[in-house]
Amino acid sequence: MERNVVRHHFKPILTKANLPASLRFYDLRHTCATLLLVQGENPKVVSERLGHASITLTLDTYSHVLPTMQEAATTRLEQTLFGPS
């Protein structure tokens, strides 16, 4: 069934959107999680959306977006302590 959905629906959408045919349906899941984390969504919420059994799996998998999150957290803390710059 999944193969039929990909073949009959997903691949035609990729073609219409001028996206590479090599894009996998699974890539959408990864992109969604990455975008949510970059936008500051709580990792626990992202973990639950992905159906991960543990938030540790989510954080390990998406650790590449954490440096940006660390910078944002530092900025928020600085603004809390010292006011807007």
N, C-alpha and C positions, 0 to 999 in steps of 0.2 A: 504494500500500500504506500509506504513512504517513497519508494522509488517512482511510483506513478505520480504522486504529488509533485515531486521534484521535476520529473520529465514533462508533465503536462501543464504545470502552473509556474513553478519557480524558474525554470530555464527560460521560458518565454518572457517572463518579467525581466530577467537579466538582459535579454536581447533588446527589449524595448527601452531599457534604461541605459543602454550602451555600456554595460558592465561586463567584465571578463566572464566568459563561460566557465572558467575554472573556479569561480567563487562557489564555495560549498554552502549548503543550507546551514550547516553547523557554524560557519563563519559569522553568521548573523547573531548567533548566541554570544559568541566571544566579543563581537563589536558592541553589542548592547551592554554587556557587563562592563567593558572597558569605559564606554561613554558614561555610564551611571557613576562609576567610581571617580572618573576625572571631574565630573560635575559635583562631587562631594556627597554622593548618596552614601548612606551608612552601609558599610560592608556586610553587616548582618542581613540587611534587606536584600542586597544583591545576592548573597549566598542562598537565601530562601527562594528567590526567584529562579535561581539556577537549579535548585533542588539538591544542593550539596548537603551531605550529611553533617559537615562541619565547616565552620567559618574558616578554619585553618586551611582547608583545601582551597577555598576562594582566595584567601590572602596569599597563599603560596603561588597559585596560578596567575594571579594578576598583580604580582609584586612590581612589575615594570611600571605601573602607574603610581606607585606609592611615593616616589621622590617628589612629584608634583603635589601630592596631597600633604607631604611634610612641609613644603614651602608655604602652602596655604594655611596650615595649622599654625605655623610660626608667625605669619602675618596677623592672623586673628588674635593670637595671644598677645602680640606686641600692641595691637590696637586696643585690646582690653586693658592692658596695664598702663599704656602711655597715651592713649587717645589716638585719633586719626593723624596720620603724618602729613 
